[in-house]
């Protein structure tokens, strides 16, 4: 897992042909807006989270965020332990996000 500031996260992701954005917040949080092109996988629903993660391609690079950075760091560590070598946590989460939301 690598911790990235928003500017580094966006720059690295925009130059990454294998980038996948994951939003690990709850449905209620996602209703308030999410980063464009993100896939939601709620980490608080542990069983479903694990099921969905195991369906992902470990060869991609995963840019992960939550509300403030804690749950996304946890998601990165879980994914690393499951054989996903490239996970990037957005420092400060969507609370610090200055970019577009949908």
BAFI-3210 file (N, C-alpha, C; in Angstrom, 3 decimals, decimal comma, padded with zeros to 6 digits):
// residues 102
n [1|2|3|4|5|6|7|8|9|10|11|12|13|14|15|16|17|18|19|20|21|22|23|24|25|26|27|28|29|30|31|32|33|34|35|36|37|38|39|40|41|42|43|44|45|46|47|48|49|50|51|52|53|54|55|56|57|58|59|60|61|62|63|64|65|66|67|68|69|70|71|72|73|74|75|76|77|78|79|80|81|82|83|84|85|86|87|88|89|90|91|92|93|94|95|96|97|98|99|100|101|102]
n.u [000,845|000,468|000,512|-001,042|-001,110|-003,794|-003,065|-000,875|-002,149|-004,102|-002,460|-000,795|-002,741|-003,960|-002,027|-001,979|-002,658|-003,878|-005,515|-007,896|-010,578|-011,651|-014,312|-014,838|-016,882|-020,089|-023,462|-025,098|-023,225|-022,128|-024,259|-024,002|-022,189|-019,567|-016,260|-015,760|-016,177|-015,629|-015,863|-018,103|-017,479|-018,512|-016,768|-017,650|-019,509|-018,487|-018,459|-019,545|-017,749|-015,313|-016,044|-016,478|-013,945|-012,337|-013,122|-011,876|-009,226|-005,971|-003,845|-004,334|-004,125|-005,033|-006,817|-007,824|-010,398|-012,098|-014,179|-012,431|-009,915|-009,185|-010,687|-010,155|-007,406|-007,361|-008,707|-006,796|-004,717|-005,953|-006,403|-003,741|-002,866|-004,264|-003,025|-002,904|-000,769|-000,541|-001,822|-003,320|-003,779|-005,942|-004,980|-006,662|-009,098|-012,384|-013,222|-011,192|-011,036|-010,704|-011,490|-013,731|-017,026|-019,615]
n.v [-001,183|002,178|005,451|008,279|011,754|013,940|015,273|013,728|011,245|011,696|012,470|010,198|008,244|009,187|008,670|005,972|003,047|000,852|001,523|001,374|002,669|002,496|002,879|002,625|003,189|003,392|002,820|005,014|007,048|007,218|008,250|010,949|011,767|010,798|009,985|010,358|007,504|005,600|002,438|001,105|-000,658|-001,660|-001,652|-002,119|-004,090|-006,908|-009,631|-009,440|-007,565|-009,035|-011,036|-009,547|-008,346|-010,568|-011,111|-009,286|-008,223|-008,983|-007,889|-005,292|-001,785|-000,381|002,347|003,680|004,909|006,402|007,939|009,450|008,277|006,142|003,639|003,031|002,637|000,320|-001,362|-001,421|-002,814|-005,305|-006,107|-006,227|-008,397|-010,389|-010,737|-008,559|-006,450|-003,692|-001,133|001,965|004,426|007,127|009,887|011,431|010,995|011,343|013,590|015,428|015,796|017,670|017,580|016,701|015,424|012,940]
n.w [000,000|-000,787|000,380|-000,875|-001,641|-002,721|-005,140|-006,052|-006,244|-008,245|-010,404|-010,769|-011,249|-013,588|-015,461|-015,658|-017,174|-016,132|-014,069|-011,439|-009,716|-006,423|-004,214|-000,901|000,823|002,586|001,269|001,956|002,360|-000,204|-001,628|-001,214|-003,021|-005,270|-006,494|-009,963|-012,105|-010,171|-008,492|-006,200|-003,253|-000,384|002,535|005,085|004,959|005,392|004,384|001,762|000,754|000,723|-001,080|-003,459|-003,827|-004,355|-006,919|-008,478|-010,712|-009,938|-011,282|-011,931|-010,934|-007,948|-006,831|-003,989|-001,881|000,960|003,387|005,073|004,940|006,596|006,477|003,826|003,888|005,394|003,588|001,545|002,833|003,301|000,665|-000,253|001,287|000,046|-002,321|-004,068|-005,377|-005,934|-004,463|-003,685|-001,385|-000,811|000,821|003,452|002,281|000,731|001,992|001,822|-000,829|-003,745|-006,300|-009,042|-008,389|-008,615]
ca.u [000,000|001,159|-000,352|-000,824|-001,891|-004,715|-002,376|-000,106|-003,127|-004,695|-001,410|-000,389|-003,875|-004,217|-000,997|-001,995|-003,612|-004,483|-006,094|-009,271|-010,897|-012,595|-014,907|-015,190|-017,858|-021,438|-024,424|-025,547|-022,131|-021,981|-025,347|-023,560|-021,278|-018,385|-015,315|-016,196|-015,663|-015,321|-016,733|-018,307|-017,473|-018,624|-015,912|-018,343|-020,207|-017,261|-018,627|-019,706|-016,489|-014,356|-016,544|-016,245|-012,501|-011,790|-013,496|-011,078|-007,968|-004,841|-002,853|-004,662|-003,656|-006,260|-006,800|-008,902|-010,718|-013,286|-014,525|-011,283|-008,658|-008,973|-011,224|-009,464|-006,107|-007,669|-009,000|-005,509|-003,990|-006,654|-006,127|-002,330|-002,756|-004,911|-002,230|-003,007|000,446|-000,558|-002,959|-002,963|-004,762|-006,087|-004,834|-007,741|-010,348|-013,199|-013,371|-010,143|-011,074|-011,002|-011,876|-015,119|-017,796|-020,874]
ca.v [000,000|003,454|006,583|009,361|012,981|014,025|015,631|012,556|010,209|012,048|012,435|008,815|007,524|009,638|008,091|004,533|002,339|-000,247|002,129|001,101|003,450|001,836|003,653|001,594|003,753|002,819|003,358|006,328|007,986|007,351|009,110|012,339|012,018|009,945|010,333|009,746|006,196|004,718|001,304|001,030|-001,944|-001,251|-002,467|-002,452|-005,343|-007,698|-010,797|-008,977|-006,927|-010,081|-011,692|-008,650|-008,169|-011,785|-011,119|-008,282|-008,655|-008,520|-007,226|-003,872|-000,911|000,048|003,651|003,411|005,992|006,334|009,286|010,203|007,576|005,003|002,386|002,733|002,060|-001,053|-002,080|-001,635|-003,876|-006,561|-006,462|-006,640|-009,744|-011,313|-010,832|-007,364|-005,737|-002,256|-000,419|003,349|005,027|008,584|010,522|012,366|010,519|012,265|014,843|016,344|015,776|018,967|017,325|016,494|014,304|012,669]
ca.w [000,000|-000,823|000,741|-001,826|-001,541|-003,847|-006,388|-006,495|-006,578|-009,540|-011,426|-011,017|-011,814|-014,963|-016,323|-015,379|-018,042|-015,376|-012,862|-011,045|-008,518|-005,526|-003,116|000,080|001,763|002,624|000,299|002,406|002,101|-001,648|-002,095|-001,092|-004,128|-005,357|-007,542|-011,225|-012,545|-009,042|-008,188|-004,759|-002,548|001,023|003,395|006,330|004,699|005,249|003,518|000,378|000,390|000,380|-002,294|-004,593|-004,003|-004,961|-008,333|-009,171|-011,327|-009,134|-012,137|-012,034|-009,870|-007,275|-006,178|-003,040|-000,961|001,802|003,849|005,587|004,687|007,486|005,913|002,567|004,261|005,788|002,348|000,871|003,539|003,021|-000,729|-000,317|001,857|-000,894|-003,538|-004,901|-004,998|-006,194|-003,897|-003,373|-000,492|-000,909|002,134|003,759|001,687|-000,063|002,744|001,363|-002,293|-004,380|-007,692|-009,435|-007,836|-009,326]
c.u [000,884|000,140|-000,028|-001,694|-002,800|-003,980|-001,568|-001,027|-003,680|-003,657|-001,028|-001,509|-004,115|-003,189|-000,940|-003,079|-004,334|-005,123|-007,552|-009,505|-011,935|-013,011|-015,397|-016,166|-019,211|-022,323|-024,841|-024,467|-021,986|-023,068|-024,965|-022,568|-020,079|-017,497|-015,756|-015,442|-015,282|-016,339|-016,883|-018,277|-017,399|-017,814|-016,604|-019,232|-019,118|-017,389|-018,717|-018,422|-015,479|-014,752|-016,217|-014,752|-011,906|-012,139|-012,663|-009,769|-006,786|-003,749|-003,146|-004,068|-004,879|-006,042|-008,049|-009,117|-011,958|-013,609|-013,284|-009,936|-008,407|-009,441|-010,529|-008,070|-006,291|-007,940|-007,715|-004,751|-004,623|-006,320|-004,679|-002,173|-003,382|-004,179|-002,394|-001,823|000,364|-001,855|-002,489|-004,098|-004,754|-006,048|-005,964|-009,083|-011,097|-013,434|-012,354|-010,140|-011,492|-011,486|-013,374|-015,735|-019,078|-021,901]
c.v [001,238|004,537|007,733|010,566|013,058|014,332|014,455|011,439|010,452|011,945|011,004|008,043|007,911|009,096|006,567|003,848|001,205|000,253|001,725|001,877|002,690|002,795|002,625|002,108|003,044|003,449|004,776|007,393|008,258|008,254|010,591|012,720|011,101|010,424|009,632|008,449|005,255|003,582|001,269|-000,417|-001,595|-002,184|-002,854|-003,681|-006,366|-008,874|-010,409|-008,319|-007,987|-010,790|-010,853|-008,480|-009,377|-011,900|-010,134|-008,876|-008,108|-007,821|-005,747|-003,114|-000,247|001,325|003,690|004,601|005,675|007,768|010,068|009,486|006,344|003,677|002,026|002,171|000,601|-001,905|-002,383|-002,795|-005,244|-007,031|-006,907|-008,066|-010,804|-011,386|-009,693|-006,464|-004,219|-001,602|000,953|003,996|006,541|009,180|011,538|011,999|011,585|013,589|015,889|016,503|017,144|018,812|017,145|015,318|014,140|012,118]
c.w [000,000|-000,496|-000,204|-001,502|-002,759|-005,145|-006,928|-006,969|-007,979|-010,652|-011,775|-011,708|-013,277|-015,949|-016,224|-016,209|-017,321|-014,080|-012,681|-009,750|-007,707|-004,420|-002,106|001,137|001,664|001,542|000,673|002,142|000,607|-002,228|-002,044|-002,186|-004,080|-006,494|-008,830|-011,539|-011,412|-008,967|-006,673|-004,286|-001,062|001,925|004,703|006,187|004,359|004,278|002,058|-000,118|-000,071|-000,917|-003,530|-004,879|-004,720|-006,443|-009,156|-009,707|-010,522|-009,953|-012,345|-010,851|-009,249|-006,466|-005,291|-002,121|-000,148|002,224|004,249|005,445|005,538|006,914|004,606|002,838|004,652|004,539|001,585|001,518|003,290|001,608|-000,903|000,187|000,949|-002,236|-004,517|-004,549|-005,095|-005,712|-003,422|-002,578|-000,652|000,496|002,332|003,150|000,916|000,673|002,288|-000,152|-002,821|-005,814|-007,868|-008,669|-008,649|-008,364]
res [x|x|x|x|x|x|x|x|x|x|x|x|x|x|x|x|x|x|x|x|x|x|x|x|x|x|x|x|x|x|x|x|x|x|x|x|x|x|x|x|x|x|x|x|x|x|x|x|x|x|x|x|x|x|x|x|x|x|x|x|x|x|x|x|x|x|x|x|x|x|x|x|x|x|x|x|x|x|x|x|x|x|x|x|x|x|x|x|x|x|x|x|x|x|x|x|x|x|x|x|x|x]
***
